[in-house]
Amino acid sequence: MLGLIKKDLLMIKSNLKILVILLFVYGFMTYQGEMSLLFVLPFMSVMIMISTFSYDTYNKWDAYVCSLPDGRKNSVRAKYLATILLIIATTIIITILSVVISYIQTKVIDFENIFSTIFGAVFATALLQSFMYPSIYKFGVEKARIGIFIVVFGGAIICGIISQFVDFKPLLQALDILENYWMIIFPLAIIVILYLSYKISGCIYKKKEY
């Protein structure tokens, strides 16, 4: 089990140079006021973890791990644990950089805004990965990428069309009630989403033949 987690972390380590470059570029853009570094978290975490699936496919890892005792179950579990570790690590790094940049720019640190934004970014990351992982286990990396791309952009277009005819203000006002409880709601939601995704991926991977 630990060996499987280490395998994914080592593959992530091979992308550290790219990660550092992205952090530098987006950090500079944040300092210039062109964007927020906090929103980079979903993109970075998702792309790095997808690369581990690509490596697995290229090296025919699935055929090998399926021959190990509880190989399928442990492989899926290790993938999700490695994902959680990556999210935690990137969250800490990006939060520290955001605090430093905010202090340099304004000499004031708005912790509430930073933490609320980072929780939202982590939630978006967990949500996206929770949809992607079962899709990857079911259809493979390339098909899953295309499928998620179609769903995300198709969903955005549909939501944009619906918003022209539906008034969402009452719903948004209702969600304002939850504002004081976001530090409890977001972590619980992330745990539930990842757990459900993990169970679905496990069921798919268990039945799949290689």
Secondary structure as a PSIPRED ss2 file (coil, helix, strand):
# PSIPRED VFORMAT (PSIPRED V4.0)

   1 M C   1.000  0.000  0.000
   2 L H   0.000  1.000  0.000
   3 G H   0.000  1.000  0.000
   4 L H   0.000  1.000  0.000
   5 I H   0.000  1.000  0.000
   6 K H   0.000  1.000  0.000
   7 K H   0.000  1.000  0.000
   8 D H   0.000  1.000  0.000
   9 L H   0.000  1.000  0.000
  10 L H   0.000  1.000  0.000
  11 M H   0.000  1.000  0.000
  12 I H   0.000  1.000  0.000
  13 K H   0.000  1.000  0.000
  14 S C   1.000  0.000  0.000
  15 N C   1.000  0.000  0.000
  16 L H   0.000  1.000  0.000
  17 K H   0.000  1.000  0.000
  18 I H   0.000  1.000  0.000
  19 L H   0.000  1.000  0.000
  20 V H   0.000  1.000  0.000
  21 I H   0.000  1.000  0.000
  22 L H   0.000  1.000  0.000
  23 L H   0.000  1.000  0.000
  24 F H   0.000  1.000  0.000
  25 V H   0.000  1.000  0.000
  26 Y H   0.000  1.000  0.000
  27 G H   0.000  1.000  0.000
  28 F H   0.000  1.000  0.000
  29 M H   0.000  1.000  0.000
  30 T H   0.000  1.000  0.000
  31 Y H   0.000  1.000  0.000
  32 Q C   1.000  0.000  0.000
  33 G C   1.000  0.000  0.000
  34 E C   1.000  0.000  0.000
  35 M C   1.000  0.000  0.000
  36 S C   1.000  0.000  0.000
  37 L H   0.000  1.000  0.000
  38 L H   0.000  1.000  0.000
  39 F H   0.000  1.000  0.000
  40 V H   0.000  1.000  0.000
  41 L H   0.000  1.000  0.000
  42 P H   0.000  1.000  0.000
  43 F H   0.000  1.000  0.000
  44 M H   0.000  1.000  0.000
  45 S H   0.000  1.000  0.000
  46 V H   0.000  1.000  0.000
  47 M H   0.000  1.000  0.000
  48 I H   0.000  1.000  0.000
  49 M H   0.000  1.000  0.000
  50 I H   0.000  1.000  0.000
  51 S H   0.000  1.000  0.000
  52 T H   0.000  1.000  0.000
  53 F H   0.000  1.000  0.000
  54 S H   0.000  1.000  0.000
  55 Y H   0.000  1.000  0.000
  56 D H   0.000  1.000  0.000
  57 T H   0.000  1.000  0.000
  58 Y H   0.000  1.000  0.000
  59 N C   1.000  0.000  0.000
  60 K C   1.000  0.000  0.000
  61 W H   0.000  1.000  0.000
  62 D H   0.000  1.000  0.000
  63 A H   0.000  1.000  0.000
  64 Y H   0.000  1.000  0.000
  65 V H   0.000  1.000  0.000
  66 C C   1.000  0.000  0.000
  67 S C   1.000  0.000  0.000
  68 L C   1.000  0.000  0.000
  69 P C   1.000  0.000  0.000
  70 D C   1.000  0.000  0.000
  71 G H   0.000  1.000  0.000
  72 R H   0.000  1.000  0.000
  73 K H   0.000  1.000  0.000
  74 N H   0.000  1.000  0.000
  75 S H   0.000  1.000  0.000
  76 V H   0.000  1.000  0.000
  77 R H   0.000  1.000  0.000
  78 A H   0.000  1.000  0.000
  79 K H   0.000  1.000  0.000
  80 Y H   0.000  1.000  0.000
  81 L H   0.000  1.000  0.000
  82 A H   0.000  1.000  0.000
  83 T H   0.000  1.000  0.000
  84 I H   0.000  1.000  0.000
  85 L H   0.000  1.000  0.000
  86 L H   0.000  1.000  0.000
  87 I H   0.000  1.000  0.000
  88 I H   0.000  1.000  0.000
  89 A H   0.000  1.000  0.000
  90 T H   0.000  1.000  0.000
  91 T H   0.000  1.000  0.000
  92 I H   0.000  1.000  0.000
  93 I H   0.000  1.000  0.000
  94 I H   0.000  1.000  0.000
  95 T H   0.000  1.000  0.000
  96 I H   0.000  1.000  0.000
  97 L H   0.000  1.000  0.000
  98 S H   0.000  1.000  0.000
  99 V H   0.000  1.000  0.000
 100 V H   0.000  1.000  0.000
 101 I H   0.000  1.000  0.000
 102 S H   0.000  1.000  0.000
 103 Y H   0.000  1.000  0.000
 104 I H   0.000  1.000  0.000
 105 Q H   0.000  1.000  0.000
 106 T H   0.000  1.000  0.000
 107 K C   1.000  0.000  0.000
 108 V C   1.000  0.000  0.000
 109 I C   1.000  0.000  0.000
 110 D C   1.000  0.000  0.000
 111 F H   0.000  1.000  0.000
 112 E H   0.000  1.000  0.000
 113 N H   0.000  1.000  0.000
 114 I H   0.000  1.000  0.000
 115 F H   0.000  1.000  0.000
 116 S H   0.000  1.000  0.000
 117 T H   0.000  1.000  0.000
 118 I H   0.000  1.000  0.000
 119 F H   0.000  1.000  0.000
 120 G H   0.000  1.000  0.000
 121 A H   0.000  1.000  0.000
 122 V H   0.000  1.000  0.000
 123 F H   0.000  1.000  0.000
 124 A H   0.000  1.000  0.000
 125 T H   0.000  1.000  0.000
 126 A H   0.000  1.000  0.000
 127 L H   0.000  1.000  0.000
 128 L H   0.000  1.000  0.000
 129 Q H   0.000  1.000  0.000
 130 S H   0.000  1.000  0.000
 131 F H   0.000  1.000  0.000
 132 M H   0.000  1.000  0.000
 133 Y H   0.000  1.000  0.000
 134 P H   0.000  1.000  0.000
 135 S H   0.000  1.000  0.000
 136 I H   0.000  1.000  0.000
 137 Y H   0.000  1.000  0.000
 138 K H   0.000  1.000  0.000
 139 F H   0.000  1.000  0.000
 140 G C   1.000  0.000  0.000
 141 V H   0.000  1.000  0.000
 142 E H   0.000  1.000  0.000
 143 K H   0.000  1.000  0.000
 144 A H   0.000  1.000  0.000
 145 R H   0.000  1.000  0.000
 146 I H   0.000  1.000  0.000
 147 G H   0.000  1.000  0.000
 148 I H   0.000  1.000  0.000
 149 F H   0.000  1.000  0.000
 150 I H   0.000  1.000  0.000
 151 V H   0.000  1.000  0.000
 152 V H   0.000  1.000  0.000
 153 F H   0.000  1.000  0.000
 154 G H   0.000  1.000  0.000
 155 G H   0.000  1.000  0.000
 156 A H   0.000  1.000  0.000
 157 I H   0.000  1.000  0.000
 158 I H   0.000  1.000  0.000
 159 C H   0.000  1.000  0.000
 160 G H   0.000  1.000  0.000
 161 I H   0.000  1.000  0.000
 162 I H   0.000  1.000  0.000
 163 S H   0.000  1.000  0.000
 164 Q C   1.000  0.000  0.000
 165 F C   1.000  0.000  0.000
 166 V C   1.000  0.000  0.000
 167 D C   1.000  0.000  0.000
 168 F C   1.000  0.000  0.000
 169 K H   0.000  1.000  0.000
 170 P H   0.000  1.000  0.000
 171 L H   0.000  1.000  0.000
 172 L H   0.000  1.000  0.000
 173 Q H   0.000  1.000  0.000
 174 A H   0.000  1.000  0.000
 175 L H   0.000  1.000  0.000
 176 D H   0.000  1.000  0.000
 177 I H   0.000  1.000  0.000
 178 L H   0.000  1.000  0.000
 179 E H   0.000  1.000  0.000
 180 N H   0.000  1.000  0.000
 181 Y H   0.000  1.000  0.000
 182 W H   0.000  1.000  0.000
 183 M H   0.000  1.000  0.000
 184 I H   0.000  1.000  0.000
 185 I H   0.000  1.000  0.000
 186 F H   0.000  1.000  0.000
 187 P H   0.000  1.000  0.000
 188 L H   0.000  1.000  0.000
 189 A H   0.000  1.000  0.000
 190 I H   0.000  1.000  0.000
 191 I H   0.000  1.000  0.000
 192 V H   0.000  1.000  0.000
 193 I H   0.000  1.000  0.000
 194 L H   0.000  1.000  0.000
 195 Y H   0.000  1.000  0.000
 196 L H   0.000  1.000  0.000
 197 S H   0.000  1.000  0.000
 198 Y H   0.000  1.000  0.000
 199 K H   0.000  1.000  0.000
 200 I H   0.000  1.000  0.000
 201 S H   0.000  1.000  0.000
 202 G H   0.000  1.000  0.000
 203 C H   0.000  1.000  0.000
 204 I H   0.000  1.000  0.000
 205 Y H   0.000  1.000  0.000
 206 K H   0.000  1.000  0.000
 207 K H   0.000  1.000  0.000
 208 K C   1.000  0.000  0.000
 209 E C   1.000  0.000  0.000
 210 Y C   1.000  0.000  0.000
